[in-house]
Amino acid sequence: MKIASAFTLAVGLLAATGNVARAQFRKSYFVATKPGAWSRYSVSYGGPSTMEYTYRRLPDEKGSPRIEFTMEFKSGQAKGKQFVYVSWFKPGFPIEKDALSYGNWITAMTTQQGKNKPRQTPASELAATVATMANYASIARYVDSAVVDGKTSDHYRYEWAPPAKPPRVESGNLWLNETVPFGIVKSDMTIKNKAGQTVSTMQTKLVASGAK
């Protein structure tokens, strides 16, 4: 899994392009996503967990909400490597109402590898990344409720075709709980090509969360 691909799949869980009409989740699953709140996930790509993702809401800066996303390799050749992405959003972005839909609100992003200085993401690169993100609020459909690791969670299933070349279809599941920062308790994702062959898979599972 290339770094860029891993990042695109990860932020896809927290973003939306806004290209389709907005729908509504059954609940507001993001009320716990206050400044300082964070959630950490174990991540696997079709095998044992090899990475950890951490989402953290940073203090607002001049009225702009900010989210920090950290990707850390826990095994394999890249073990120990860490990448940190910080995103800035337009003032008024309602994170607590819908933290999964920030594609139309993002204004800037920096990338930092290890102890290197943060790099400002060029506008064209940022736009290309946002264009591959699903609008989960519009495409996710409620399935049922289930207890996942002790948390009663609402299960949603989705499928869509990103504007990508070559063409592909992304499908997956989300388990959401309103007491968890960023709302996600568990998720999975499968990407298939035009012929229906699986190109990649990703599974995430909440391992820890907190308010500070």
FITI-335260 format. One record per atom (N, C-alpha, C, CB): residue in one letter; x, y, z. Coordinates in steps of 0.2 Angstrom, whole numbers, plus 5000, padded with zeros to 4 digits. Atoms other than C-alpha are relative to their C-alpha. Glycine has a CB too. Layout:
aXYZ
...
END
This chain:
m500449945000
m500050005000
m500450065000
m499550005006
k499649945001
k500850164994
k499750065005
k500050034993
i500249954995
i500850315007
i499450044997
i500650055001
a500549965003
a499750424995
a499349965000
a500250024993
s500750045000
s498450284993
s499849995007
s500249934996
a500250014994
a498450245011
a499650075003
a500549985005
f500249934998
f498150435015
f499350014997
f500450054999
t500649995003
t496750445002
t499449965003
t500149994993
l500550054997
l495850295009
l499850025007
l500249935000
a500249984993
a495950365027
a499650065000
a500750015003
v500449945000
v495350535024
v499349994997
v500450064997
g500750015003
g493950465014
g499549995005
g500149944995
l500550014995
l493150415030
l499850065004
l500449955005
l500249944996
l493050595036
l499950064995
l500550025005
a500149945005
a492650695020
a499449984995
a500650014996
a500650015005
a491350725006
a500150054995
a499350015004
t499949955006
t491450804989
t499450054999
t500049964994
g500649965001
g489650874990
g499750004993
g500250075002
n500250005007
n489350824972
n499349974999
n500449964996
v500750035000
v487650734977
v499650035005
v500049925000
a500449974995
a486250794987
a500149975007
a499250004998
r499950024993
r486450795006
r499449965002
r500250065004
a500550034996
a485550665016
a500150015007
a499949924998
q499949994993
q485450645034
q500149935004
q499450045004
f499950064996
f486150515046
f499450005005
f500750005004
r500650014995
r484850445059
r500150045006
r500049935002
k499849974994
k485850535073
k500550054999
k500249955006
s499449965000
s487150675076
s500549965003
s499850075003
y499550054998
y488550555078
y500750045002
y500249954996
f499449965000
f489850695080
f500150055006
f500250034994
v500149954995
v489350795096
v500649995005
v499449995004
a499450004996
a490950725105
a500650024997
a500049925002
t499449985004
t492050795092
t500250075002
t500049994992
k499849944998
k492550945102
k500850025000
k499850015008
p499349995000
p494251035102
p500449965005
p500250085001
g499650054995
g495550915110
g499849935000
g499950035007
a500350075000
a494450765107
a500449964994
a499349994998
w499650045004
w495350615098
w499849935000
w500850005001
s500150075000
s495150435092
s500549974996
s499349994996
r499450045003
r496450305087
r499749934998
r500649995005
y500250065003
y496150155076
y500649964998
y499550024994
s499550055003
s497049995071
s499850004993
s500049945004
v500150005007
v497149985052
v500349944997
v500250064997
s499750055004
s497349835041
s499850004993
s499849935003
y500250015007
y497349805022
y500049934998
y500650054996
g500150075002
g496749635020
g500449955003
g500249994993
g499650054996
g497849555033
g500050025007
g500749994997
p499949984993
p498549585051
p500050085000
p500649975003
s500049935000
s498449765057
s500750025000
s499750025007
t499449985001
t499949855051
t500150085002
t500249994993
m500049924999
m499550045055
m499550025005
m499950034993
e500449974996
e498750155067
e499850074997
e500350015007
y500249935002
y497750315062
y499750035006
y499449994995
t500349964994
t497350445075
t499750074997
t500650025005
y500349945001
y496150585072
y499950055006
y499349994996
r500149964994
r496150735083
r499850074998
r500750015004
r500249935002
r495250905083
r500450045004
r499250015002
l499649954997
l496451045086
l499650065002
l500650024995
p500449934998
p495951215094
p499950044993
p500450045005
d500249965006
d495151325081
d500650064999
d499350035000
e499549955001
e496351455073
e499750054996
e500649974996
k500349945003
k495651625069
k499349984997
k500550034995
g500750015002
g493951555068
g499949944996
g499750054997
s500050065004
s494451405057
s500149945004
s500650014995
p499950074996
p494151225064
p500649974996
p499449964999
r499550045002
r495651115062
r500049925002
r500750035002
i500050074999
i495850925061
i500749974999
i499549964996
e499350045001
e497550825063
e499949934999
e500450025006
f500150075001
f497650655056
f500749975000
f499749994993
t499450035000
t499150545060
t500049934998
t500350015008
m500050065003
m499650395051
m500749975002
m499950004992
e499450034998
e500950275059
e500149934999
e500150015008
f499950075002
f501650115053
f500349965006
f500549994994
k499850044994
k501749985066
k500449934999
k499449985004
s499650055002
s502549845056
s500250004993
s499649935002
g499850005007
g503349795040
g500650054999
g499450024995
q499449965002
q504749885030
q499950085003
q500150004993
a500049934998
a504050055035
a499950015007
a499450034996
k500250004992
k503850015054
k500450065003
k500349945003
g499749944997
g504150175064
g499950074996
g500749995001
k500149945004
k503750295050
k499350035002
k500049994993
q500649964998
q502450435054
q499950064996
q500150025007
f500249955004
f501550555044
f499450045003
f499849984992
v500649964996
v500450695051
v499850054995
v500350045006
y500449965004
y499150795041
y499650055004
y499649964994
v500449954997
v498350955047
v499650034995
v500450055005
s500449975005
s496851025038
s499650065004
s499549954998
w500449944998
w496051195040
w499350014996
w500450064999
f500649995003
f494251235036
f499750075001
f499549955004
k500349945000
k493151375033
k499650015007
k499550014994
p500349994994
p492451465048
p499249985000
p500050075002
g500750025000
g490751395053
g499949934998
g499650044995
f500050075002
f491151215047
f499749965006
f500649974998
p500450034995
p489851115058
p500349935002
p499349994999
i499750064999
i491050975064
i499649965005
i500750015003
e500450044995
e489950925079
e499449974996
e499850045005
k500650035004
k488450895066
k500249954995
k499750064997
d499950055005
d489350805053
d500850004998
d499650014993
a499350005001
a491250775054
a500249954994
a500349975006
l499850045006
l491150655039
l500050044994
l499549945000
s500149965006
s490750795027
s500450065000
s499350014999
y499649945000
y492150915025
y500350024994
y500550005005
g499749995006
g492650915007
g499950074997
g499749954995
n500249935002
n491751085003
n500250055005
n499350004999
w499849954994
w492451165019
w500750005000
w499749985006
i499250004999
i494351125018
i500350054996
i500349934998
t499649945003
t495451275014
t500749994999
t499850065003
a499250015000
a497251215017
a500149935004
a500350065003
m499750064997
m498251065022
m500850005000
m499749934997
t499350005000
t500051035028
t500149925001
t500350045006
t499850074999
t500950865028
t500750005003
t500149964993
q499350004997
q502450825039
q500249925001
q499950035007
q499850075000
q503450665038
q500650005006
q500349974994
g499550004994
g504350625055
g500150065003
g500749974997
k499949934997
k505250775062
k500250054995
k500649995004
n499949955005
n505350865045
n499550065001
n499949974993
k500549945000
k504551035043
k499449984996
k500350064998
p500650015004
p502751035038
p500050034993
p499450035004
r500049975007
r502451055019
r499350024998
r500249944995
q500649985003
q501051155012
q499749964994
q500050084999
t500250035005
t499951055001
t499850054994
t499449955002
p500249965005
p499751134984
p499349994998
p500449984993
a500850005001
a497951184979
a499849954995
a499850074998
s500250055005
s497951074964
s500049935003
s500450004994
e499950064997
e498550924974
e499449995005
e500649995004
l500550014995
l497250954988
l499349994996
l500050075004
a500650015004
a495850974975
a499949934997
a499950054995
a500050075003
a496350804967
a499849955006
a500649994997
t500250044995
t496250724984
t499350005002
t500550015006
v500749994998
v494550794989
v499649974995
v499950085001
a500450025006
a493850744972
a499949925001
a500350014994
t500150085000
t494050554977
t499749985006
t500749975000
m500350024993
m493150564994
m499250004999
m500250065005
a500750025000
a491450494996
a499650055005
a499849935002
n500549964996
n489950595003
n499649955004
n499550054996
y500350064996
y489450465016
y499350025002
y500449985006
a500749974998
a487950575022
a499549994995
a500050075003
s500550015006
s487150555005
s499949934998
s500350044995
i500150075003
i487550375000
i500049955005
i500749994996
a500050054995
a487650285017
a499249985001
a500350025006
r500750024998
r486050185021
r500049965006
r499749964994
y500050034994
y485550125038
y499849924999
y499550035005
v500250075001
v485549935040
v499749975007
v500749964999
d500350024993
d485349895059
d500450035005
d500049925000
s499649984994
s486049925076
s500349945003
s499650045005
a499650054997
a487349815084
a500550025006
a500449964995
v499549994995
v488449805099
v500749994998
v499949975007
v499450015002
v490249835094
v500550025005
v500250044993
d499549994995
d491649815107
d499650045006
d500650044998
g500349974994
g490349865121
g499650064998
g500550015005
k500349945002
k489650015111
k499449984995
k500550054997
t500550005005
t487950015103
t500150044995
t499350015004
s499849965006
s488250065086
s499549994994
s500749984997
d500450015006
d487250105070
d500449984994
d499650074999
h499650035006
h487750005055
h499750034994
h500049935000
y500249975007
y487750095038
y500449964995
y500150085000
r499750025006
r488150025021
r500050054994
r499749934998
y500049955005
y488650125006
y500449974994
y500450065002
e499750025006
e489250104988
e500050064995
e499749944996
w500049945005
w489850234975
w500549994995
w500050075003
a499450015005
a490950254960
a500350075000
a499749994993
p499649935000
p492250394962
p500250024993
p500749995005
p499849975006
p492750504948
p500849984999
p499950074999
a499350025001
a494350404945
a500249964994
a500249965006
k499750045006
k495450334931
k500549955002
k500250044994
p500650045003
p495350184929
p499450005004
p500249934998
p500650004996
p493550174934
p500049955006
p499449984995
r500050054994
r493250084951
r499350015004
r500650015004
v500650004996
v491850054963
v500249995007
v499449954998
e499850004993
e492050084982
e499349985004
e500350065002
s500650024996
s490849994994
s500349995007
s499649944998
g499850014993
g490949975013
g499550015005
g500650055002
n500549994994
n490149985030
n500350055005
n499949935003
l499949964995
l490150105044
l499649985007
l499950084999
w500450014993
w489750075063
w500150075004
w500249945003
l499949934997
l489450245071
l499650005007
l499650054996
n500349994994
n489150295089
n500150075003
n500449955005
e499949934998
e488850475096
e500450025006
e499350035001
t499649994995
t489850455111
t500850004999
t499949955006
v499350015002
v491450425101
v500250064996
v500149944996
p499849955004
p492450575095
p500149984992
p500750035002
f500050015008
f492350575075
f499549944999
f500749984998
g500550055002
g490950445077
g500149934998
g499650034995
i499950075003
i491750295070
i500249955005
i500550014994
v499850054996
v491850135080
v500449954996
v499449975004
k499750055005
k492250015065
k499850024993
k499849935002
s500149995007
s492350025047
s500349954995
s500150084997
d499650045005
d492849925031
d499850034993
d499849935001
m500149975007
m493049975013
m500349954995
m500450075000
t499850045005
t493249874997
t500050044993
t499649934999
i499949975007
i493849944980
i500049954995
i500550055000
k500050055006
k493449844964
k500150044994
k499449965000
n499949975007
n493949884946
n499449994996
n500649974997
k500650015005
k492749884931
k499849934999
k500150044994
a500250075002
a492849704929
a499849965007
a500749964998
g500250034994
g492349674947
g500549975005
g499549954999
q499550034996
q494049614954
q500250055005
q500649994995
t499849964994
t494549674971
t500750034999
t500049965006
v499449975001
v495949804970
v500350015007
v499950074997
s499749994993
s496149844989
s499450005005
s500350075000
t500550004995
t495249835005
t500350035006
t499849925002
m499749974994
m495449925022
m499549995005
m500150074999
q500450014994
q494749885039
q500350045006
q500049935002
t499849964994
t494850005054
t499649985006
t499950084999
k500450024994
k494349975072
k500350055006
k500149935002
l499849964994
l494350095087
l500349965005
l499350035002
v499650034994
v495650055100
v500050055006
v500749984997
a499949954994
a495650215111
a499750074997
a500750015002
s500249945001
s494850385112
s500050045006
s499350004997
g500049964994
g494850535123
g499850074999
g500750005003
a500249935001
a494350715126
a500650055000
a499550025006
k499549955000
k496050795128
k500649964997
k500250035007
END
